[in-house]
């Protein structure tokens, strides 16, 4: 199976860093207001241009805002930290499935986070140019997996919607940018509350009986 996984909010806990660099970017541009967690929750499409629009950055400055955010993320001295349990989860998933990263972030930031965690990064489909639907389709084409053999793991409404447009199944995780109440409205195939539950959804045996989340598996 091809498992396409979002980066920010699924693999790494980057919320505080994103709020910080976004605030610095809007200050440098002299446009918009200080961002907060409620702005993230309000977004239907988790891209930096949409985030800039949400916090009042002028339309003509949205591309500049996005570019500034990416530039600051590139030079950040504190690479985004993996969520607890995600390193082990990715290692185990890679033994059973083909993993790819599908993200609106940039490749350099993803690779740096994996290097910091002591892992080799899987194939990365990144950047703001293509939509996530297009990235999922590109990943399927490059790895020769069909839609019924592919699943998208995301933490945002836009991840679930992009996967459905691509015709693939979905797992929403609840430890990222959008709360479960919002994600559930999109009717993902499964909702995972922890990396252990994510592994269970994808058919990976539990590390120990006490970790078992119960319920059905996708495969």
VENGI-V387092 format. One record per helix or strand of 3 or more residues. SS is the DSSP state (~ for helix, > for strand). FROM is the first residue (numbers start at 1). TO is the last residue. If there is no record, write none. Layout:
((SS | FROM | TO) (SS | FROM | TO))
//
This chain:
((> | 2 | 5) (~ | 15 | 29) (~ | 37 | 42) (~ | 48 | 54) (~ | 59 | 74) (~ | 86 | 96) (> | 98 | 102) (~ | 107 | 116) (> | 123 | 125) (~ | 132 | 143) (~ | 147 | 149) (> | 150 | 154) (~ | 157 | 166) (> | 169 | 173) (~ | 180 | 184) (> | 190 | 192) (~ | 195 | 201) (~ | 209 | 211))
//
